[in-house]
Amino acid sequence: MNSTIVKGNLFKRAIDNLKVERTAPSDYRPTFRESGYRRSIVNRLTPLTTFLLGLGILALFAAAILVISHLLGAGNGTENLSDAMPFQPEVTIYQQPAPTAVSQAQKKIVVQAESVAVQQAKPTVDPSRAPWAAQLSKQLDGTLMAPRAVVDKAMTDLGAYYAIQHDMSLQDYMAKRDDILKTYFTGAALAQMQSVEANRDLYGVNRAGRYSIEVRDFSEDGYSAKAAVITRGWIVDLYDVTTSQLLASGRIKNDSLTIMSVLYDQADGHWKFASVDETTDLKP
């Protein structure tokens, strides 16, 4: 009986030891890593992938800048005289502003400046060459350019023809047209304009508009050059020359570019239109 009790105690002790082993804490730590599908995208990127992704972002940013720059450049609506001219200019574009009211002091200054310019433009003893011929400078395209004072004088002389047309009535024009033609035209251009005037049946009074003139490409003797004239926004009231009746008011003329040969008239010291080389309508 005692042996039976001992065996039972031993069996109970073994069971108790097994329970203790099962519930006893352990120092075991798992060595596996969290699965990829549970990790964030940033943690899953390799260094090479990160580098390539950065290059892609920079490329997209540069492309966006180029597209924006192109759109800004294409939409600014600017146009230069040199864009429309058949020859490439190497000089500044001189623009004659619309006539405005000026004071007596300003008029005196203008008269004095014109007097000095005329004196500078008087021919020397050698009539075959202009006084400024020795000062002609060669441009990058091979053409010759006169000194600034000569160019300004030519622009003023030629531009006055367009300036006087502003608000000049039919009666005033018909009374002064012969003097106007001889003041601003010479040679073939004068003959052509006189022929046009002999058959004129309509006259347009200029009410608004602007013009730009560029003078360049001088001859070796300095007495001739090329002039490019652009007229924009030209609005006229159209009259019948015979009856003086108003036929149309506020008629818009096409913007145009006219290239002409010009000559310096040694007799009266003024630049004049000598011939019309080409006329082109400009797109709006």
HUDA-V929018 format. One record per residue. N is the residue number from 1. RES is the residue in three letters. SS is DSSP state (h for helix, s for strand, l for the rest). D_LAST is the distance of its C-alpha to the last C-alpha in Angstrom with 1 decimal. Layout:
N,RES,SS,D_LAST ; N,RES,SS,D_LAST
This chain:
1,MET,l,127.2 ; 2,ASN,h,126.1 ; 3,SER,h,124.4 ; 4,THR,h,122.4 ; 5,ILE,h,121.3 ; 6,VAL,h,120.2 ; 7,LYS,h,118.2 ; 8,GLY,h,116.5 ; 9,ASN,h,115.7 ; 10,LEU,h,114.2 ; 11,PHE,h,112.1 ; 12,LYS,h,110.8 ; 13,ARG,h,110.0 ; 14,ALA,h,108.0 ; 15,ILE,h,106.0 ; 16,ASP,h,105.3 ; 17,ASN,h,104.3 ; 18,LEU,h,101.8 ; 19,LYS,h,100.2 ; 20,VAL,h,99.9 ; 21,GLU,h,98.2 ; 22,ARG,h,95.7 ; 23,THR,h,94.8 ; 24,ALA,l,94.9 ; 25,PRO,l,91.7 ; 26,SER,l,90.2 ; 27,ASP,l,88.3 ; 28,TYR,l,86.2 ; 29,ARG,l,82.5 ; 30,PRO,l,80.0 ; 31,THR,l,78.3 ; 32,PHE,l,75.5 ; 33,ARG,l,71.8 ; 34,GLU,l,69.6 ; 35,SER,l,67.9 ; 36,GLY,h,64.2 ; 37,TYR,h,63.1 ; 38,ARG,h,64.3 ; 39,ARG,l,62.6 ; 40,SER,l,59.1 ; 41,ILE,h,56.1 ; 42,VAL,h,55.9 ; 43,ASN,h,59.6 ; 44,ARG,h,59.1 ; 45,LEU,l,56.4 ; 46,THR,l,57.7 ; 47,PRO,h,56.5 ; 48,LEU,h,54.6 ; 49,THR,h,52.8 ; 50,THR,h,51.9 ; 51,PHE,h,50.5 ; 52,LEU,h,48.4 ; 53,LEU,h,47.1 ; 54,GLY,h,46.0 ; 55,LEU,h,44.1 ; 56,GLY,h,42.3 ; 57,ILE,h,41.2 ; 58,LEU,h,40.0 ; 59,ALA,h,37.9 ; 60,LEU,h,36.2 ; 61,PHE,h,35.5 ; 62,ALA,h,33.9 ; 63,ALA,h,31.7 ; 64,ALA,h,30.5 ; 65,ILE,h,29.6 ; 66,LEU,h,27.6 ; 67,VAL,h,25.6 ; 68,ILE,h,24.8 ; 69,SER,h,23.8 ; 70,HIS,h,21.5 ; 71,LEU,h,19.8 ; 72,LEU,h,19.5 ; 73,GLY,h,18.0 ; 74,ALA,h,15.4 ; 75,GLY,l,14.3 ; 76,ASN,l,14.2 ; 77,GLY,l,10.4 ; 78,THR,l,11.5 ; 79,GLU,l,10.5 ; 80,ASN,l,13.3 ; 81,LEU,h,13.8 ; 82,SER,h,16.2 ; 83,ASP,h,13.8 ; 84,ALA,h,12.3 ; 85,MET,l,15.7 ; 86,PRO,l,18.2 ; 87,PHE,l,21.0 ; 88,GLN,l,21.6 ; 89,PRO,l,22.1 ; 90,GLU,l,25.1 ; 91,VAL,l,24.9 ; 92,THR,l,23.3 ; 93,ILE,l,20.2 ; 94,TYR,s,21.5 ; 95,GLN,l,19.4 ; 96,GLN,l,20.9 ; 97,PRO,l,20.7 ; 98,ALA,l,20.7 ; 99,PRO,l,24.3 ; 100,THR,l,26.5 ; 101,ALA,l,30.2 ; 102,VAL,l,32.5 ; 103,SER,l,36.2 ; 104,GLN,h,38.8 ; 105,ALA,h,39.5 ; 106,GLN,h,35.9 ; 107,LYS,h,35.9 ; 108,LYS,h,39.2 ; 109,ILE,h,37.8 ; 110,VAL,h,34.8 ; 111,VAL,h,37.3 ; 112,GLN,h,39.5 ; 113,ALA,h,36.8 ; 114,GLU,h,35.7 ; 115,SER,h,39.4 ; 116,VAL,h,39.9 ; 117,ALA,h,36.8 ; 118,VAL,h,38.1 ; 119,GLN,h,41.6 ; 120,GLN,h,40.2 ; 121,ALA,h,38.4 ; 122,LYS,l,41.6 ; 123,PRO,l,42.7 ; 124,THR,l,45.8 ; 125,VAL,l,48.9 ; 126,ASP,l,47.3 ; 127,PRO,l,44.6 ; 128,SER,l,43.4 ; 129,ARG,l,41.8 ; 130,ALA,l,39.8 ; 131,PRO,l,41.5 ; 132,TRP,l,38.8 ; 133,ALA,h,39.2 ; 134,ALA,h,41.5 ; 135,GLN,h,39.1 ; 136,LEU,l,36.2 ; 137,SER,s,35.3 ; 138,LYS,s,34.3 ; 139,GLN,l,31.1 ; 140,LEU,l,30.8 ; 141,ASP,l,29.1 ; 142,GLY,l,31.9 ; 143,THR,l,30.3 ; 144,LEU,s,32.0 ; 145,MET,s,30.9 ; 146,ALA,l,32.6 ; 147,PRO,l,33.8 ; 148,ARG,h,31.5 ; 149,ALA,h,33.2 ; 150,VAL,h,32.5 ; 151,VAL,h,28.8 ; 152,ASP,h,28.5 ; 153,LYS,h,30.4 ; 154,ALA,h,28.2 ; 155,MET,h,25.0 ; 156,THR,h,26.9 ; 157,ASP,h,28.1 ; 158,LEU,h,24.9 ; 159,GLY,h,22.8 ; 160,ALA,h,25.3 ; 161,TYR,h,24.2 ; 162,TYR,h,20.8 ; 163,ALA,h,22.6 ; 164,ILE,l,25.3 ; 165,GLN,l,22.9 ; 166,HIS,s,22.3 ; 167,ASP,l,24.4 ; 168,MET,l,26.6 ; 169,SER,l,28.3 ; 170,LEU,h,29.0 ; 171,GLN,h,32.6 ; 172,ASP,h,32.0 ; 173,TYR,h,29.7 ; 174,MET,h,32.1 ; 175,ALA,h,35.0 ; 176,LYS,h,33.4 ; 177,ARG,h,31.2 ; 178,ASP,h,33.8 ; 179,ASP,h,34.2 ; 180,ILE,h,30.5 ; 181,LEU,h,30.1 ; 182,LYS,h,33.2 ; 183,THR,h,32.0 ; 184,TYR,h,28.7 ; 185,PHE,s,29.2 ; 186,THR,l,31.9 ; 187,GLY,h,33.1 ; 188,ALA,h,31.0 ; 189,ALA,h,28.1 ; 190,LEU,h,30.5 ; 191,ALA,h,32.1 ; 192,GLN,h,28.8 ; 193,MET,h,27.7 ; 194,GLN,h,31.2 ; 195,SER,h,31.0 ; 196,VAL,h,27.8 ; 197,GLU,h,29.4 ; 198,ALA,h,32.6 ; 199,ASN,l,30.8 ; 200,ARG,l,28.4 ; 201,ASP,l,28.5 ; 202,LEU,s,25.4 ; 203,TYR,s,24.3 ; 204,GLY,s,21.3 ; 205,VAL,s,22.2 ; 206,ASN,s,19.5 ; 207,ARG,s,19.4 ; 208,ALA,s,16.6 ; 209,GLY,s,14.1 ; 210,ARG,s,14.5 ; 211,TYR,s,15.0 ; 212,SER,s,16.0 ; 213,ILE,s,18.8 ; 214,GLU,s,20.5 ; 215,VAL,s,23.8 ; 216,ARG,s,25.7 ; 217,ASP,l,27.7 ; 218,PHE,s,30.7 ; 219,SER,l,33.5 ; 220,GLU,l,37.0 ; 221,ASP,l,38.3 ; 222,GLY,l,35.6 ; 223,TYR,l,35.0 ; 224,SER,s,31.7 ; 225,ALA,s,28.4 ; 226,LYS,s,24.8 ; 227,ALA,s,22.0 ; 228,ALA,s,18.3 ; 229,VAL,s,16.4 ; 230,ILE,s,12.7 ; 231,THR,s,11.9 ; 232,ARG,s,9.4 ; 233,GLY,s,9.9 ; 234,TRP,s,12.5 ; 235,ILE,s,14.6 ; 236,VAL,s,17.8 ; 237,ASP,s,21.0 ; 238,LEU,s,22.1 ; 239,TYR,s,25.9 ; 240,ASP,s,28.4 ; 241,VAL,l,30.1 ; 242,THR,l,33.5 ; 243,THR,l,33.9 ; 244,SER,l,31.7 ; 245,GLN,l,30.5 ; 246,LEU,s,27.2 ; 247,LEU,s,25.4 ; 248,ALA,s,22.1 ; 249,SER,s,21.1 ; 250,GLY,s,17.7 ; 251,ARG,s,15.7 ; 252,ILE,s,12.0 ; 253,LYS,l,11.3 ; 254,ASN,l,8.4 ; 255,ASP,l,7.4 ; 256,SER,s,10.0 ; 257,LEU,s,12.4 ; 258,THR,s,16.0 ; 259,ILE,s,18.9 ; 260,MET,s,22.3 ; 261,SER,s,25.9 ; 262,VAL,s,27.6 ; 263,LEU,s,31.3 ; 264,TYR,s,33.6 ; 265,ASP,s,35.8 ; 266,GLN,l,39.2 ; 267,ALA,l,40.7 ; 268,ASP,l,38.6 ; 269,GLY,l,37.2 ; 270,HIS,s,33.5 ; 271,TRP,s,30.5 ; 272,LYS,s,29.1 ; 273,PHE,s,26.5 ; 274,ALA,s,28.6 ; 275,SER,s,26.4 ; 276,VAL,s,22.8 ; 277,ASP,s,22.5 ; 278,GLU,s,19.0 ; 279,THR,s,15.8 ; 280,THR,s,12.5 ; 281,ASP,s,9.3 ; 282,LEU,l,6.4 ; 283,LYS,l,3.8 ; 284,PRO,l,0.0
